[in-house]
Amino acid sequence: MPAAPPLALTTDLATAHGELADLRAIMPAGDWVALRTLADSQPPAARTELVWYASSLPGATVLAQRQVDADPTDGLAAALLGSCLIAAAWQVRTSARAQHVSREQFREFHRVLRGAERMLIDAVAYQPADPALWVCRLITARGLQLGQAEARRRYDRLAECDPHHLPGQLTYLQQICPKWGGSFDEMHSFAREAMLAAPDGAAQGSLVAQAYVEHLLDLAAKQRDDYRKDPRVRAELGEAAARSVLHPAFDQQYGWINAVSRFALVFSLLGDHAAAAPHFAAVGNLVSEDVWGYFGDPVQTFDEFRRKAVAKGGWR
């Protein structure tokens, strides 16, 4: 029998995560009870991720605002509304570096974020142990430029709720990148410490991969070439993969596609396509826009790097 043709690449991760398909069915109906049942059935990190996904769906802002107005103590509603407002603010600002954002864009960006921040302050007073709220407040702290000390205070409050909350750790990692006022040393140290503190097989090893992605993308071309040749980089990434996505205890909980994809991306950026190959094989045809969206068209970028992994890594 001839081999089946490969599946077409897709950014629709609902093919692997049925929760996303469930959310798409729930949101148009505005069924708050069903949304709460789904969200609260998830582990804390998955719940936060689902809240962010829900915020991208039509009707989310209206539904969340209605529920917050009806019950200001509802942490899930506040987290959803906060996520919606943050997304709206960043849509105004765009992902461009600050020098390419106009004064008018910044004014509107800060106005929307200040509204989100005021609402979230009230929300955490009611629900101080809700990790999704603290993740939102980490993002508003970054956007409003409240400083590293305040961001760390908020991260520490998050860690009290859930010490291995990957969405929050990834959010804080952005805060301590050089582009947001941190440093490479701080960024790499945080990623490694979070990985070592987590159980074997946890996805926290992908923090190390993300830190190296951020580092590589911040370097000039000549510096990047030198960095690729540093054996310590490959060694640390190999250890991180072994402790997380390649560990026997790693399972396909919500978020696993992003975790594996970060290793496929970082090894591809390093030019180590053989090392990237098993990670491409693991995700199959699933293209994470969060991971591969750094370079314009995520599907095209994924496809180009995957072809090199097939050629160099002996994987089919």
C-alpha positions as CSV (number, residue, x, y, z in Angstrom):
1,M,0.0,0.0,0.0
2,P,1.4,3.5,-0.8
3,A,2.1,5.7,2.2
4,A,-0.7,8.1,3.2
5,P,-0.1,11.7,2.1
6,P,1.1,14.0,5.0
7,L,-1.6,16.0,6.7
8,A,-1.9,19.6,5.6
9,L,-0.4,22.1,8.0
10,T,-2.9,23.8,10.3
11,T,-2.9,26.5,12.9
12,D,-6.2,25.1,14.3
13,L,-5.0,23.4,17.5
14,A,-8.5,22.3,18.3
15,T,-7.6,19.2,16.4
16,A,-5.4,18.3,19.4
17,H,-7.2,20.1,22.1
18,G,-11.0,19.4,22.2
19,E,-11.4,22.1,24.8
20,L,-10.9,24.8,22.1
21,A,-13.7,23.3,20.0
22,D,-15.9,23.3,23.1
23,L,-15.2,27.0,23.8
24,R,-16.1,27.9,20.2
25,A,-19.5,26.2,20.8
26,I,-20.0,27.9,24.1
27,M,-19.1,31.5,23.4
28,P,-21.7,32.4,20.7
29,A,-24.5,31.3,23.0
30,G,-23.1,33.3,25.9
31,D,-23.5,30.3,28.1
32,W,-21.6,31.4,31.3
33,V,-22.4,28.3,33.2
34,A,-21.0,26.1,30.5
35,L,-17.9,28.3,30.2
36,R,-17.3,28.1,34.0
37,T,-17.8,24.4,34.1
38,L,-15.2,23.9,31.3
39,A,-12.7,26.4,32.7
40,D,-12.9,25.2,36.3
41,S,-12.4,21.6,35.2
42,Q,-8.9,22.4,34.0
43,P,-5.6,22.5,35.9
44,P,-4.6,26.1,36.8
45,A,-2.2,26.6,33.8
46,A,-4.7,25.2,31.3
47,R,-7.5,27.3,32.8
48,T,-5.4,30.5,32.2
49,E,-4.6,29.4,28.6
50,L,-8.3,28.7,27.9
51,V,-9.3,32.1,29.3
52,W,-6.9,33.8,26.9
53,Y,-8.2,31.7,24.0
54,A,-11.8,32.5,25.0
55,S,-10.9,36.3,24.9
56,S,-10.1,36.0,21.2
57,L,-13.6,34.7,20.3
58,P,-16.5,36.8,19.2
59,G,-18.7,38.1,22.0
60,A,-16.1,37.5,24.7
61,T,-15.9,41.2,25.9
62,V,-19.7,41.6,26.1
63,L,-20.1,38.3,28.0
64,A,-17.3,39.1,30.4
65,Q,-18.4,42.7,31.1
66,R,-21.9,41.5,31.7
67,Q,-20.8,38.9,34.2
68,V,-18.4,41.3,36.0
69,D,-21.2,43.9,36.3
70,A,-23.5,41.2,37.7
71,D,-20.8,39.8,40.1
72,P,-17.6,41.8,40.7
73,T,-16.3,38.9,42.9
74,D,-16.3,36.5,39.9
75,G,-12.6,35.9,39.2
76,L,-13.1,34.0,36.0
77,A,-15.2,36.8,34.5
78,A,-12.6,39.4,35.6
79,A,-9.8,37.3,34.1
80,L,-11.7,37.0,30.8
81,L,-12.5,40.7,30.7
82,G,-8.9,41.6,31.6
83,S,-7.6,39.4,28.8
84,C,-10.1,41.0,26.3
85,L,-9.0,44.5,27.3
86,I,-5.3,43.7,27.2
87,A,-5.7,42.2,23.7
88,A,-7.6,45.3,22.6
89,A,-4.8,47.5,24.0
90,W,-2.1,45.6,22.3
91,Q,-4.0,45.6,19.0
92,V,-3.7,49.4,19.2
93,R,0.0,49.4,20.1
94,T,1.0,46.5,17.8
95,S,4.0,44.3,18.5
96,A,6.4,46.9,17.0
97,R,9.4,48.2,19.0
98,A,8.6,51.4,20.9
99,Q,10.3,53.7,18.4
100,H,7.9,52.6,15.7
101,V,4.7,53.2,17.8
102,S,3.1,56.7,17.5
103,R,2.2,59.0,20.4
104,E,-1.5,58.5,19.6
105,Q,-1.1,54.8,19.7
106,F,0.6,54.9,23.1
107,R,-2.0,57.2,24.5
108,E,-4.8,54.9,23.6
109,F,-2.8,51.8,24.6
110,H,-2.2,53.2,28.1
111,R,-5.8,54.4,28.4
112,V,-7.2,50.9,27.8
113,L,-4.6,49.2,30.0
114,R,-5.3,51.6,32.9
115,G,-9.0,50.6,32.7
116,A,-8.0,46.9,32.8
117,E,-5.6,47.6,35.7
118,R,-8.3,49.3,37.8
119,M,-10.7,46.4,37.2
120,L,-8.1,43.8,38.0
121,I,-7.0,45.5,41.2
122,D,-10.6,45.0,42.5
123,A,-10.7,41.5,41.1
124,V,-7.6,40.3,43.0
125,A,-8.9,41.8,46.2
126,Y,-11.9,39.5,45.9
127,Q,-9.9,36.5,44.4
128,P,-6.2,36.8,45.5
129,A,-5.5,33.1,44.7
130,D,-6.6,33.2,41.1
131,P,-3.5,32.7,38.9
132,A,-5.2,34.0,35.7
133,L,-5.8,37.3,37.3
134,W,-2.1,37.7,38.3
135,V,-1.0,36.8,34.8
136,C,-3.2,39.6,33.5
137,R,-1.7,41.9,36.1
138,L,1.8,40.9,35.0
139,I,0.9,42.0,31.4
140,T,-0.6,45.3,32.5
141,A,2.5,46.0,34.6
142,R,4.7,45.5,31.6
143,G,2.5,47.6,29.3
144,L,2.2,50.5,31.8
145,Q,5.9,50.3,32.5
146,L,5.4,49.9,36.3
147,G,9.0,48.6,36.7
148,Q,10.8,45.4,37.4
149,A,10.2,45.5,41.2
150,E,6.5,45.7,40.8
151,A,6.5,43.0,38.2
152,R,8.5,40.7,40.5
153,R,6.0,41.5,43.3
154,R,3.2,40.4,41.1
155,Y,5.0,37.3,39.9
156,D,5.7,36.3,43.5
157,R,2.0,36.6,44.3
158,L,1.2,34.4,41.3
159,A,3.8,31.8,42.4
160,E,2.1,31.7,45.9
161,C,-1.0,30.5,44.0
162,D,0.7,28.1,41.7
163,P,4.5,27.8,41.8
164,H,4.8,26.1,38.4
165,H,2.3,28.3,36.4
166,L,3.8,28.2,33.0
167,P,1.7,30.9,31.4
168,G,2.7,33.3,34.2
169,Q,6.4,32.2,34.0
170,L,6.4,32.9,30.2
171,T,4.8,36.2,30.8
172,Y,7.4,37.2,33.5
173,L,10.2,35.9,31.2
174,Q,9.1,38.6,28.7
175,Q,9.3,41.2,31.5
176,I,12.9,40.4,32.2
177,C,14.0,40.3,28.6
178,P,16.4,43.2,27.7
179,K,13.7,44.7,25.4
180,W,11.5,45.3,28.4
181,G,14.3,46.5,30.8
182,G,15.7,43.2,32.0
183,S,18.9,41.4,31.0
184,F,20.0,38.2,29.3
185,D,21.6,36.9,32.6
186,E,18.4,37.5,34.5
187,M,16.3,35.9,31.8
188,H,18.4,32.7,31.5
189,S,18.7,32.4,35.3
190,F,15.0,32.6,35.8
191,A,14.2,30.1,33.1
192,R,16.7,27.6,34.4
193,E,15.6,28.0,38.1
194,A,12.0,27.4,37.1
195,M,12.9,24.3,35.1
196,L,14.9,22.8,38.0
197,A,12.2,23.6,40.5
198,A,9.5,21.8,38.4
199,P,9.0,18.0,38.4
200,D,10.7,16.0,35.8
201,G,8.6,15.9,32.6
202,A,7.0,19.2,33.3
203,A,6.9,21.7,30.4
204,Q,9.1,24.3,32.3
205,G,12.1,23.2,30.2
206,S,10.5,25.1,27.4
207,L,11.2,28.3,29.3
208,V,14.9,27.7,28.6
209,A,14.1,27.3,24.9
210,Q,12.1,30.5,24.9
211,A,14.9,32.4,26.7
212,Y,17.3,31.3,24.0
213,V,14.8,32.3,21.2
214,E,14.6,35.8,22.8
215,H,18.4,36.0,23.1
216,L,19.0,34.9,19.5
217,L,16.4,37.3,18.0
218,D,18.0,40.2,20.0
219,L,21.5,39.7,18.6
220,A,23.0,41.3,15.5
221,A,23.8,38.9,12.6
222,K,27.5,38.6,13.5
223,Q,26.8,38.0,17.2
224,R,24.1,35.5,16.3
225,D,26.6,33.5,14.2
226,D,29.1,33.4,17.1
227,Y,26.3,32.5,19.6
228,R,25.3,29.5,17.4
229,K,28.8,28.1,17.8
230,D,28.8,28.2,21.6
231,P,28.6,24.5,22.8
232,R,27.1,25.6,26.2
233,V,24.0,26.8,24.4
234,R,23.4,23.4,22.8
235,A,24.2,21.6,26.0
236,E,21.7,23.6,28.1
237,L,19.0,23.2,25.5
238,G,19.7,19.5,25.3
239,E,19.4,19.2,29.1
240,A,16.1,21.3,29.1
241,A,14.6,19.1,26.4
242,A,15.6,15.9,28.3
243,R,14.0,17.2,31.5
244,S,10.8,18.2,29.8
245,V,9.4,17.4,26.3
246,L,11.7,14.3,25.8
247,H,11.2,13.0,29.3
248,P,9.0,9.8,29.7
249,A,6.8,11.7,32.2
250,F,5.9,14.4,29.7
251,D,2.3,14.2,28.7
252,Q,0.0,15.9,26.2
253,Q,-1.8,18.2,28.6
254,Y,-3.1,21.5,27.2
255,G,-0.1,23.6,26.1
256,W,2.2,20.7,25.1
257,I,2.2,21.8,21.4
258,N,3.6,25.2,22.3
259,A,6.2,23.6,24.6
260,V,7.5,21.2,22.0
261,S,7.4,23.8,19.3
262,R,9.7,26.1,21.2
263,F,12.4,23.5,21.0
264,A,11.8,23.0,17.3
265,L,12.1,26.7,16.8
266,V,15.2,27.3,18.9
267,F,17.2,24.4,17.4
268,S,16.1,25.6,13.9
269,L,17.4,29.1,14.7
270,L,20.7,27.6,15.9
271,G,21.0,25.7,12.6
272,D,20.8,22.3,14.4
273,H,18.1,20.8,12.2
274,A,18.9,17.3,13.3
275,A,18.1,18.3,16.9
276,A,15.0,20.0,15.8
277,A,13.7,17.0,13.9
278,P,12.2,15.0,16.8
279,H,10.3,18.0,18.0
280,F,8.8,18.6,14.5
281,A,7.9,14.9,14.4
282,A,6.1,15.2,17.8
283,V,3.9,18.1,16.7
284,G,3.1,16.7,13.3
285,N,1.1,19.1,11.2
286,L,0.1,21.4,14.2
287,V,1.5,24.9,13.8
288,S,1.4,27.1,16.9
289,E,0.9,30.7,15.9
290,D,2.2,31.8,19.3
291,V,5.5,30.2,18.7
292,W,6.0,30.5,14.9
293,G,4.4,34.0,14.6
294,Y,7.7,35.8,15.1
295,F,8.5,35.8,11.4
296,G,5.4,36.8,9.6
297,D,3.5,33.8,8.2
298,P,3.8,31.1,10.9
299,V,2.8,28.3,8.5
300,Q,5.4,29.3,5.9
301,T,8.1,29.6,8.6
302,F,7.2,26.2,10.1
303,D,7.2,24.5,6.7
304,E,10.6,25.9,5.8
305,F,12.3,24.9,9.0
306,R,10.5,21.5,9.0
307,R,11.8,20.7,5.5
308,K,15.4,21.3,6.7
309,A,14.7,19.1,9.7
310,V,13.6,16.3,7.4
311,A,16.7,16.7,5.3
312,K,19.2,16.9,8.1
313,G,17.5,14.8,10.7
314,G,16.6,11.7,8.7
315,W,13.0,12.0,9.8
316,R,10.0,11.4,7.5
